[in-house]
Amino acid sequence: MRTSKPRATFAVCVKNKGYAASLEVGKLYRVISDDEAEKHGYLRVVDESGEDYAYSSDRFFPLEIPTKLKRSLRAARASRALQRTSTRARASVGPRLGRRARTL
């Protein structure tokens, strides 16, 4: 039976030259498994836009994170996503009715 090294599910950005708007040096990023990208020396990560993109793997230092911390990070991510969704839903409804105007 062949044992393979577990893939990193998180990595720290160590270089962002040319991608300062998308990557922040020192920040922890979630890694998405992508065999094709890895064959070409790329790592697929979820960047500042919230979307996943393939970046040269030399821009990151992969980390092995304890299972308990992985769960906490994933829960935090899910919570943020839920907050963004509810904020968008409120914004699409328009101004709240029934508020009294403040007078000075």
N, C-alpha and C positions, 0 to 999 in steps of 0.2 A: 504494500500500500504506500502510495506516494504522499508525503506530507508537504504541504505548501505553506509558505510563510503567510500569515494573515495580512490582508491588505490594510494599509492605513486608511482610516475613515476621516481623518483630520490631518491638516498640514499647516505649518506656519509659513507665511510669506517672508522671504528673505531678500527678494529683489522685485522692484516694481517699475523699473525704468521703462518709459513708454506707455505705462498702464497706471499712472498715478490716480486716475479717476476710478479705476476698477479694482485696484489692489492696494492694500495698506500694509507696509512692512511691519512685521511683528504681530500681525493679526492672525488669529486662528480661523481657518477656512474648512468647510465641510467638503470632503472629496467624494465624487461620484465615480463608481466603478465604470471604466470604459477601456476594454481590452484593445480596441483599435487605436485609440489615442496613445495608450501606453507603448504600443509597438513602435510608434513614431517619436517617442520621447516626450510626450505631453501628459499632463495631469488635468483631469476635468474637475473643476471646483466651482462652488457657488460663490460668485463674487459680490461686490457692493451693490450691483443692480438687482440682486436676488435671483438672477438667472445663472445657469451653469454654462461655463465656457472652458475650452481646453487651452491651457497655458503651458509653456515650456516647463518641464519638471524641475529645471535648475532654479526656478523662481521660488521653490518651496522646499521645506524640510518636513518630510512626513513624520508623523508622531503615532506611537502606539499608546492609546489612551485606555485606562482601566474601564471595564464595562459599566461600573456605577456612574462614572463621570460621563461616558457616552450617553447613557440614558438621561442624565440631567441636562446635557447640552441639547439633545433632541427634544426634550420636553420644553425647554426654553424657546427653541426655534418654533415649535408648534404653537406655543402661547403667543409669540410675536406675530406669527402668521394670522392667528385668530384675531388679535387686536387690530391688525391692518385691515382685515376683512370687515370687521364691525365699524371701523372708522370710515371706510369707503361707503358702507351702506348708509351710515348716518349722513355723510356729506351728500349722497345722491338724493336724499329725501328733501333737502332744502332747508331753509331757515325754520327754526322751531316757532310754532304759532303759540299764541297765548302768553308770551312774555310781555311784561309791561316795560315800556320805555323808561329809562332812568332819567330823572330830571335833576339838574344841579340846583 
